[in-house]
Amino acid sequence: METYCDIIKAIGGGAEKPTHIMYRANLSWTVMQGYIKSLEGQGLVSAQDDDGKRLYQLTEKGFGLLKQYLSIKEDLRLVPEDNAYL
């Protein structure tokens, strides 16, 4: 679950390109691709092609999940209340 949330946080934080997501989530290329496909299948992430390059963004459902995740972390006092993801 943490890995999925790391990817969602990376995309929500502005990473659109696959390599940027990969580095922010600290994943290998192959592993990241599997997670991204799963997130796309669940309707949390959408992909679009821009001049032959694949870019990812969160769907409304993905932003909702990110909000819930960050809210839980705040309730547990694991992150400061003013986060840059929303």
N, C-alpha and C positions, 0 to 999 in steps of 0.2 A: 504494500500500500504506500509506503514511503516513497518508493521509486516513481509510482504514478503521480503522487503529489509533487515530487521534485520536478517532474516534467511539466505539470500543470502550472506550478509556480514560475518556472523558467519562461514559459510561453506568456503567462499573465504578466510577467515582468518585462516583456518587450522582445524576447528572443523569438524570431520568426523563422530564421534559417536553421536547417537541421544541425549544422555544425555548432551553432551557437547554443541550441538546446542541449546538444550532447555535452558540451563543455560545462554549461551551467548546472546540469543535472549529474555531472561526473559519471557518465556512462560511455561504454564502447559503442561504436557505430552500429554493430549488429544487434546488440541488446536494445538500444534506443529505438531502432526501427520496429522491433517486435512490440514494444510498449506503445509506440505512436499508432501502429495499426489497430491495436486493441482500443486505445482511446478514441480513434476515429470511428470504430465499430460501435462504440457506446454513445456516440454523438456528443462527446466532450470536446473534441478537437476537429477542426476542419482544415483541409489543405486546398491550396490553389496554386496554379502554375503562373509564374511571372517571367516571361521571356525564357522559358525552358528551365527555370529554377523553381523548386517546390518551396512554398512558404506555408507556415502553420499558424493558426490562430485559435483562440478558445471560442467555443460557441457560447450561447447564453447559458446553456446547461453547464458548460465547463466553468464559466465565471461563478455560477451558483455554487458549484462544488468547491471552488477555490475560497469563496467567502465562508462557507461552512467550515472548511479545514482551518482557515486562519482564525475563525471565531473560537473553535475548540482549543487551538493552541494558546490564544489569548486567555481563555477561561482557565487554562491550566498554568498560566503565567510563563509560557515557553517562548513568547515573542512579545515585543513591545506593542502597545495598542496602535501606534501610528505606523502602519506598514505601507510600503510603496507599491503593493500589488493591486490595490483597488482604487 
